[in-house]
Amino acid sequence: MKQIRWTLFLITLAVIGCTDRNDGVVLDTMTSGKIKIVVDESYKPIFETQLDVFHSDYPDAKITPLYLSETEMMNKFLASDSFHVAISSRELTPQEKQYFEKIKVVPITTKIAKDAIALVIHPSMGEVKLTVGQLKEIFSGKIRSWSGVGAKGGDLRVVFDNPNSSSARYVSEQFTGGAKLPDNIFATKQTSDVLTYVSQNPGVLGVIGVNWISDLDDPTNPSFTNKVEVVAVAKSEGEEYFKPYQAYIARKDYPLTREVHVISREGRNGLGKGFSFFTASDKGQRIILKSGLVPATAPLRLIKAKNESPY
């Protein structure tokens, strides 16, 4: 019934959208036409699925995504009205809002999910647990060996997906206060490279979006890929350690959480707004649930087996 109401809603807005014209040419509507969007590369697995389902439901619509690092993505979104929508782990900054006010555009931001930064290591390193305090010392360069956190291994190196990524910004804001990262921390070009590098190099700590390591083929028993081992994190020494499973992200037991936002710059009922609404709809939220993230509007249940470790 929810899906029927959602479809009727989109059809109604699509009819309204058809009245928007530019020099006699019918513009795109909520369910048809062609547009381009920019997406944080951290969310590529999710939005490839979102777009596949949206295009299947609305064959007259064609949305072309451009997957970029966060900095590149926001620069594109601000510089050109060719990109109707941006998918980001952050909201617009005050300076970005002022820019849109100056050009008389009113962007609409919709929170669609809760996300998390995952820390991954080579499977041969076994179980590793870190506190937020230890992470601050790692990212500041004070701890440079695995023995410094009570784990086996030699030198401790850290790899990001991209120096301009949302993951790198998150670490900078949360752990280093914007200070320059030490020389044992480096970046690849994209997220998939992090998984490849960590899976082939023991002693490296990878920083990655959690949806890249979630097992999408196991919706009844959420788990992580076996290519890497996922690190459990505690808020402080003496507290419980958690891995970034959905329920722990939702309750913020897992400390490295963030949000996912859809930002539309359309001032009318166009295809960008239609796709924004779709991601927040029941169907779009179920796709997010299956991806390993936490839907913004759907409740979660945590089922814990008897004697099961929280990590």
C-alpha positions, 0 to 999 in steps of 0.5 A: 500500500505504501508503494502504491501511494508513493507511485501515485504521489510521483505521478501527480507531481510529474503531471504538475512538473510538465507545466514547467517549460523553457523556451517552449521545451518541456523540462524533465519531470519527477519521473522522466527526462535526463539529468546528471548528479554527483555522488561521494565515491564512498557511496558508490555501491549504494547509489548504483543500486538506487539508480538501477531500481529507480530506472527500472521503475521509471524507464523514461528517466535517465540519471547519469552519476559522476562519482568523485571524492568529496572535495571534487564532488562539492566543487562540481555541484557548486560550480555548475547547475548541470548537476541537479543533486549531490550525495554527501556525508555532510550538509552544506557549509555556511559559505556554501549556503551563502553562495546559493543565496547569492545566485538565488537558489534554495537547496533542499537537504534530506537526510536519508541514512546513518553511516559509519567509517570502518577500520579494516586490517589484513585477516592474518592480524586476527582480532584488533580492538582500538579506543577513540583515544588510541585512534587520536594517537595513531592519526596524530603520529604518536603511535606508529607501531602495532605494539603500541596498541597491544596488537601483533605486527611491526610498523603501523601504516594507515591508508585512506581512499583519497586525500580529498575524500569524506573519510579523510575529512572525517578523520581530520575533523574528529581526530587531528583538528585539521593538523597535517597527517604524519608520513605513515598515513597515505592515500590511494585513488579510490575506495576499492584500492583500499580494500585491495591494498589492505588485503595484500599488506599486513600491518596496514590500517584501512579507513573506508565507508562501511557499505564497501565491506558489507555482505549484500548477499546475506540480508538475514545475517548481516556480515562483512566481507572476508577479504579483510578483518574489521576492527572493533572500536570503543569510546574509551578505555574500559568501555565495550568494543563494537564493530560497525553493524547497523544496530550499533551504528543506529544506537551510536554504540559504534563511535565513528558514525556520520550521516548521508544527505541528498542535496537538491538544487532544483527549484521545481518538481524536476527529476532531481527532486523525484530521485531525492524523494525516491531515496527517502521512500520505503523502497529507497530506504530498504535499499539502504538497509540492505547496503549495511547502512541505517535507514533514516526512517526505518526502525531496526531490531538488534537480535543477539544470540545467547553468549554472543560477543558484541564484536 
